[in-house]
Amino acid sequence: MNANLAFTISLLAITFTSCTTNRYIYSASPANNPYFTKKGDSKLTGYYSSDAGSDATEKYARGLDLQGGYAFGNHWAIIAGYFNRKERDVQNESSRDDFFINYKRDLSDIGGGYFTQFNGNKNLSFNFYGGFASGKFSFEEDNYTRYHESVIHKWFLQPSINFIEGEYFRGSIATKVSFVHYGNVKTSYTSTELNYYGLDKIADNTIIFFEPSFNIQFGISQIPWVKADLVFSGSSDYQRPNSRLDVRSSNVSIGLSFDFSKINKKSKGDIK
């Protein structure tokens, strides 16, 4: 009995006897939403990010996010970022031995947008950013020699509202909409397997994800150019009948955010 026939038989057995671990095609990420109020403001933020349901060894979804931005006008800014995830799940099926499914995700993005204040105190602002990201998503089964890789092109639109209460507390709500295209697919899954999991439905297809984020920043007076940064972000599910695909729908990110424009101001003040 060859491997493909054996896998087909096991799929039929799985359907009637056990639950199959879904394949994850997307992971939530924190919105790159700077608190700009004027020309010259800047942002450089580094996060450690993790799925809220992760544990230390068998199942996890964690990685790094790097984000930057610069206001080149009193209402206009550019942004850029890097997204990296390493994830692992355990496949539990009565007809097969347990095995790990390992994921890798890498995306780099660039964009720009508009920001404006609602009042003279500049403590409430509206922001609208958009941009483009490119990279790869891949996963593999570590004992069944199956892998799947997609080149990812993503376009996003991101409106948000920022609340700035003094120099040391900030909060924001962002509602990013992402258009994700899965192209140049490389895989060792057979056509039967691709159909069983629903992976054949995403190849050369664009899927829309809704990604809300809630951000809080805290600072102290001694170092006004540094803020502690906490982001809760999520993603809408992938809805398709008979699909065994899923989405990492929740993400928590914690890091530090730097505004180097405030370092220059402090230095000038010290010279005086």
KOLDO-768149 format. One record per residue (C-alpha): x, y, z. Coordinates in steps of 0.05 Angstrom, whole numbers, padded with zeros to 5 digits, always signed. Example, Ala and Ser with C-alpha at 12.3 -4.5 7.8 and 13.67 -1.06 7.14 Angstrom:
+00246-00090+00156;+00273-00021+00143;
end
This chain:
+00000+00000+00000;+00031+00067-00021;+00034+00128+00023;-00021+00167-00014;-00070+00110-00011;-00055+00100+00063;-00066+00173+00077;-00133+00173+00039;-00157+00114+00080;-00135+00148+00144;-00173+00211+00125;-00237+00170+00119;-00224+00138+00186;-00210+00205+00218;-00275+00234+00191;-00316+00181+00228;-00274+00166+00290;-00237+00228+00314;-00226+00303+00313;-00175+00332+00265;-00128+00389+00284;-00142+00447+00237;-00088+00480+00196;-00077+00554+00214;-00073+00600+00154;-00068+00667+00190;-00046+00699+00255;-00067+00764+00288;-00016+00820+00294;-00015+00886+00332;-00034+00948+00293;+00022+00997+00278;-00015+01058+00304;+00031+01116+00325;+00009+01172+00371;+00031+01228+00326;+00006+01300+00337;+00056+01341+00296;+00113+01341+00246;+00176+01308+00271;+00143+01258+00318;+00173+01189+00312;+00162+01117+00336;+00205+01055+00343;+00172+00997+00380;+00193+00925+00394;+00143+00873+00419;+00144+00802+00444;+00079+00772+00421;+00042+00709+00440;-00024+00674+00428;-00066+00678+00492;-00074+00602+00492;+00000+00584+00485;+00039+00540+00531;+00114+00529+00536;+00127+00467+00495;+00073+00428+00456;+00027+00484+00433;+00048+00556+00423;+00045+00615+00376;+00096+00669+00392;+00146+00716+00360;+00170+00787+00351;+00141+00850+00321;+00182+00911+00302;+00147+00976+00283;+00169+01045+00264;+00139+01111+00239;+00156+01183+00225;+00111+01244+00217;+00139+01283+00158;+00083+01335+00162;+00034+01361+00213;-00018+01312+00187;+00021+01260+00146;+00065+01202+00166;+00099+01139+00141;+00100+01072+00177;+00138+01006+00169;+00141+00941+00206;+00165+00869+00211;+00122+00810+00235;+00151+00742+00255;+00117+00681+00286;+00136+00610+00303;+00078+00565+00321;+00067+00493+00341;+00006+00448+00348;-00003+00375+00365;-00043+00331+00318;-00085+00281+00358;-00118+00227+00317;-00139+00157+00338;-00117+00128+00271;-00047+00159+00271;+00008+00171+00321;+00010+00241+00350;+00057+00290+00315;+00074+00364+00315;+00054+00415+00262;+00105+00472+00259;+00090+00540+00229;+00133+00598+00207;+00108+00668+00187;+00149+00728+00163;+00121+00793+00136;+00151+00861+00123;+00105+00921+00111;+00107+00994+00092;+00052+01046+00089;+00030+01116+00104;-00029+01156+00127;-00063+01217+00156;-00074+01240+00228;-00112+01299+00257;-00134+01324+00325;-00207+01332+00345;-00194+01388+00394;-00144+01442+00413;-00115+01402+00470;-00093+01349+00421;-00114+01293+00468;-00162+01260+00419;-00143+01245+00347;-00167+01207+00286;-00117+01167+00244;-00122+01130+00178;-00065+01088+00153;-00058+01040+00095;-00002+00998+00067;+00026+00936+00035;+00062+00875+00065;+00099+00817+00033;+00130+00752+00060;+00117+00678+00070;+00072+00632+00111;+00091+00559+00117;+00078+00497+00159;+00101+00425+00160;+00084+00359+00195;+00146+00335+00230;+00136+00260+00220;+00094+00255+00158;+00137+00294+00107;+00081+00342+00090;+00092+00416+00081;+00055+00477+00053;+00084+00545+00035;+00052+00608+00008;+00080+00674-00015;+00038+00727+00020;+00018+00794-00007;-00025+00835+00040;-00058+00903+00032;-00088+00936+00094;-00131+00995+00114;-00129+01018+00186;-00173+01073+00217;-00163+01087+00291;-00178+01135+00348;-00123+01155+00397;-00131+01182+00468;-00072+01220+00497;-00079+01239+00570;-00018+01281+00585;+00053+01257+00570;+00050+01190+00606;-00014+01154+00588;-00042+01137+00520;-00095+01090+00492;-00121+01073+00423;-00173+01031+00387;-00155+01008+00316;-00197+00969+00266;-00151+00942+00212;-00179+00907+00150;-00129+00862+00114;-00134+00834+00044;-00088+00773+00044;-00067+00738-00021;-00038+00667-00019;+00005+00658-00081;+00061+00614-00109;+00039+00555-00066;+00090+00499-00057;+00066+00436-00023;+00076+00361-00016;+00003+00350+00003;-00035+00310-00049;-00097+00337-00083;-00140+00293-00037;-00106+00321+00025;-00111+00393+00000;-00185+00384-00011;-00195+00350+00056;-00164+00408+00095;-00191+00462+00049;-00122+00486+00028;-00141+00482-00045;-00191+00539-00032;-00138+00590-00011;-00087+00578-00067;-00083+00641-00111;-00141+00670-00072;-00149+00734-00031;-00182+00729+00038;-00206+00788+00079;-00192+00790+00154;-00219+00841+00204;-00166+00855+00258;-00186+00899+00318;-00132+00922+00366;-00132+00957+00434;-00068+00991+00456;-00045+01022+00522;+00020+01059+00534;+00050+01081+00601;+00109+01126+00614;+00147+01161+00670;+00173+01232+00675;+00246+01213+00683;+00249+01183+00612;+00194+01217+00571;+00219+01186+00506;+00204+01114+00528;+00136+01082+00539;+00116+01013+00562;+00069+00986+00508;+00014+00933+00513;-00031+00911+00455;-00090+00863+00452;-00105+00844+00380;-00151+00795+00345;-00174+00770+00278;-00239+00747+00247;-00247+00673+00232;-00241+00639+00164;-00312+00619+00148;-00322+00565+00094;-00365+00502+00096;-00329+00436+00107;-00262+00472+00117;-00210+00447+00167;-00174+00514+00166;-00170+00562+00224;-00142+00629+00246;-00101+00650+00307;-00155+00696+00331;-00122+00728+00392;-00054+00758+00406;-00022+00795+00465;+00040+00839+00452;+00083+00873+00504;+00143+00917+00490;+00176+00985+00492;+00162+01045+00448;+00213+01100+00435;+00201+01171+00409;+00270+01198+00391;+00243+01268+00377;+00234+01277+00452;+00307+01259+00465;+00329+01319+00422;+00282+01365+00459;+00307+01343+00527;+00380+01351+00505;+00367+01423+00481;+00333+01438+00546;+00392+01412+00586;+00441+01455+00545;+00402+01517+00562;
end
